[in-house]
Amino acid sequence: MRNLLMKVNYDGTTYDGFQTQPQGNTIQDRLEEAILHLTGEDLKIHASGRTDAGVHAYGQPFNFITSSQIPLERWCLALNARLPQDIVVTEAREVPLSFHSRRSAKRKTYRYTINANQFPDPFQRRWQLHHPGILDVSAMQQGLTHLLGTHDFTSFASRHSTKTSHVRTIYEAHMEVDTSMCRPNPRDQGVIHVFITGSGFLQHMVRIIMGTLINVGQGKCPADKVAHILAACDRGAAGPTAVANGLTLWSVEYEEADYKKAD
């Protein structure tokens, strides 16, 4: 038996998230169907985490146990030939049987993208929240800093969260502004990318953080209030849940020793 670790990119626009659902329209469903068609094995894959409906991923890891002896270098092409065009497997490697994509993960990074130009970009609209109004980006950056460290993130978790603990650690958080598509017009502020790296994330956590930061950028609350929202441990204290299409699972990191297969 072999434990294979793969990475997949996907545009989540038309899917009901990563994890399998009764209606069968998820990334997991498509991947498992492709593996079945390729190997004849009806198996379950293990992903590094869930993504909500409409959320995207760039290099999301998943692993599965297989008896197939297909060479590693053939897996990506073979699966991609059996997958929709908006799901692409990009890497495959063999890892120890003890490796688990979710339990072995050490750090995860999400990126949220806001198009702060006056007009939407028709080519990137599936991957961006369009916000044509002026945002105070400096205030948003200041608000973001209050989330660094280990905290109880109940204020930024869905009310439907089933986790027994809402304590998580945010290691890094920063913003990048791409002005390459701006017109010579004061209404254009560029495309804002917010990167948040943590030990793990709660349901809707990044999207609620972004809804709160947008409130800060709009002047609806001061940047320093983010610290008070965090301390309140009350979902009602935070801003709205930002739309899903601006969110991308950007990367998942492991310790090399965890997935290095012994000879």
C-alpha angles and dihedrals in degrees: 000000000000132000109216123196117200138174124222134193118203144171101225096194097112098032134089093232131282104290118080116265133191091256090057098227103124138110090249091054093052093047094048091048090052092050090048092052091047102044107013089239118134098206142148123242125214117223130200088245146319127283124201126243110288095018120125135213137210111199100348109180123227132168139196141178114246139172091206116120095203107142115255094241091061100051100082096050092043094051094043089055087060099041132082114263092252092062118065128175109213107175140029130184137159116247135180116287088244093061117110120183095220103033093044095049115114104180135013128194126201126190123206118193128205121185100212095179119113093249129043122247107241091202096053100031093112091057101042143063105226112220110173095180122093114270128199096232094181091057090049090052090050092050091051092059091064090068096061117112134027115322144147101262097193090126089060098043129094114260085236093060112134097193115125091217129035094191111124136159123234108202100179138007128173144149131231124193120206111199096173093109096045120121120220087268128113090225090068114085099165134241113312118210117193116196120195122182121191147152089258141327137237126228109292090353098135093041092052090047089053093047088053093047091050088055087053091049090051091052093247091126134008120257092244090060089073088076091054092047089053093049092049093069087208124124089209091064094062131074128264125293107266117231117277100234094073092060127091129175096231106184145343121208131206136181109262090231091059095063103024106116115221116236 
